[in-house]
Amino acid sequence: MSRFQRSFGKIAWLVIKEILTTLIPALILAFLLTHFVGEKVVVYSQSMEPNLHEEQQIIVEKVSRYFQVPERGDIVIVEAIDGEIPLIKRVIGLPEEVLEVKNNQVFIDDQGLIEPYLASATQRYFGPVHIPADHVFVMGDNRNFSRDSRVIGPVPIERVRAKAWISIWPIDEIRMFDKKQKP
């Protein structure tokens, strides 16, 4: 074997070693970040309009679900039922509360809920329903076109996969989410 071949082999090995020691940790880190910290989600329905639109892209964070119960007003991603697309909804009712919709308003334990994030909604009568422990009641902001807890029932908290954090697309919609956000 010539000196050139030995040098080339040594250089090739160093390059491969460098690629592997950089690429493998980067892939592991990317996997951990997207599976346990956050991910990009695309909105596939009009159920959260006017606050989220079809084809809008958002970043969700997954860490807080391990440490706290979702709060009223949080926009959350709920695991799919029967292989469907995950639902993007707003937390309206919390564990052990009684929720009812009457006179075009949501009532929690007989107190009217102020919802500044709604542009307008015609809300049909619903309930009353007792939200079990370890469950939340989720609804879309576009109440007339939303498949939510009024249809699927209260959602077990362990099925709340993530919380909306920031809108990234389209560019003119870039913003951090605030659960009290007005349209």
Backbone hydrogen bonds, N-H to C=O, Kabsch-Sander energy under -0.5 kcal/mol:
donor,donor_aa,acceptor,acceptor_aa,energy
6,R,2,S,-2.2
7,S,3,R,-2.4
8,F,4,F,-2.9
9,G,5,Q,-2.6
10,K,6,R,-2.3
11,I,7,S,-2.6
12,A,8,F,-2.9
13,W,9,G,-2.4
14,L,10,K,-2.2
15,V,11,I,-2.4
16,I,12,A,-2.6
17,K,13,W,-2.8
18,E,14,L,-2.4
19,I,15,V,-2.6
20,L,16,I,-2.7
21,T,17,K,-2.5
22,T,18,E,-1.2
23,L,19,I,-3.7
24,I,20,L,-1.7
26,A,22,T,-1.6
27,L,23,L,-2.6
28,I,24,I,-2.5
29,L,25,P,-2.7
30,A,26,A,-2.5
31,F,27,L,-2.4
32,L,28,I,-2.6
33,L,29,L,-2.7
34,T,30,A,-2.4
35,H,31,F,-1.9
36,F,32,L,-2.1
37,V,32,L,-0.6
37,V,33,L,-1.7
38,G,33,L,-2.9
39,E,60,V,-1.6
41,V,58,I,-3.1
43,V,56,Q,-2.8
49,E,46,Q,-1.5
51,N,48,M,-1.3
52,L,48,M,-1.5
55,E,43,V,-3.0
56,Q,53,H,-2.0
57,Q,169,W,-2.5
58,I,41,V,-2.9
59,I,166,I,-3.4
60,V,39,E,-2.7
61,E,163,K,-2.7
62,K,37,V,-3.4
63,V,37,V,-0.7
66,Y,63,V,-1.9
67,F,64,S,-1.4
68,Q,64,S,-2.2
73,G,91,V,-3.3
74,D,71,E,-2.2
76,V,74,D,-0.6
76,V,89,K,-3.2
77,I,162,A,-2.4
78,V,76,V,-0.5
78,V,87,L,-3.0
79,E,159,R,-3.2
84,E,81,I,-1.3
87,L,78,V,-1.8
89,K,76,V,-2.2
89,K,87,L,-0.6
90,R,139,M,-2.6
91,V,74,D,-2.9
92,I,137,F,-3.2
93,G,137,F,-2.0
96,E,131,I,-2.2
97,E,94,L,-1.7
99,L,97,E,-0.5
99,L,129,V,-2.7
100,E,107,F,-2.3
101,V,126,F,-2.8
102,K,100,E,-0.5
102,K,105,Q,-2.4
104,N,123,Q,-0.6
105,Q,102,K,-1.4
107,F,100,E,-3.5
108,I,111,Q,-2.8
109,D,98,V,-3.3
109,D,107,F,-0.5
111,Q,108,I,-1.9
113,L,106,V,-3.1
115,E,113,L,-0.6
118,L,115,E,-1.6
123,Q,121,A,-0.8
124,R,122,T,-0.7
126,F,101,V,-2.2
129,V,99,L,-2.5
131,I,97,E,-3.2
131,I,129,V,-0.5
135,H,132,P,-1.2
136,V,155,V,-2.4
137,F,93,G,-2.6
138,V,136,V,-0.6
139,M,90,R,-2.5
142,N,47,S,-2.7
143,R,141,D,-1.2
145,F,142,N,-2.4
146,S,143,R,-0.7
148,D,146,S,-0.9
149,S,138,V,-2.6
151,V,148,D,-2.6
152,I,148,D,-2.8
153,G,149,S,-1.2
155,V,136,V,-3.3
157,I,134,D,-2.6
159,R,156,P,-2.3
160,V,157,I,-1.8
161,R,77,I,-2.4
161,R,159,R,-0.9
162,A,77,I,-1.2
163,K,61,E,-2.4
164,A,75,I,-3.0
165,W,59,I,-2.5
166,I,59,I,-1.7
167,S,175,R,-3.1
168,I,57,Q,-2.6
169,W,57,Q,-1.5
173,E,170,P,-2.3
174,I,171,I,-1.6
175,R,167,S,-1.1
177,F,165,W,-2.3
181,Q,178,D,-2.5
